[in-house]
Amino acid sequence: MSLKDRLATATKEVIRWNILRYVYSAKEVGVLDRIITQVMVTCEFDVTLADIRGELHFLRGLGLVEIEAERDVSIWVAKITSDGTCVVEYAVPCPVGLSRPKQEW
């Protein structure tokens, strides 16, 4: 794997971790996909709404988030699952594909 590919993979894993943290922060209320996109862009990640939705699908596949989608207006709301909460709170090992920082305490 080239350095460019490794960097792209690492960036994607950091983006996934940040998305999971944002969804965790919203708790049971959930967070709009568009808000996640704006926050990530503000943090200088080069992402689009389609990128964020793809990563939300990945996190849903791991059972870490739930997605509620309104078809007519194409609004997605992401909510944390109990498994997602356990990952963010360091109660369980981190799944492959997320770049969770090492626990400091």
MOSULNOR-V795485 format. One record per run of one state. SS is the DSSP state (h for helix, s for strand, l for the rest). FROM is the first residue (numbers start at 1). TO is the last residue. If there is no record, write none. Layout:
ss->SS from->FROM to->TO
ss->SS from->FROM to->TO
This chain:
ss->l from->1 to->2
ss->h from->3 to->29
ss->l from->30 to->30
ss->s from->31 to->32
ss->h from->33 to->42
ss->l from->43 to->48
ss->h from->49 to->61
ss->l from->62 to->64
ss->s from->65 to->70
ss->l from->71 to->74
ss->s from->75 to->80
ss->l from->81 to->81
ss->h from->82 to->88
ss->l from->89 to->105
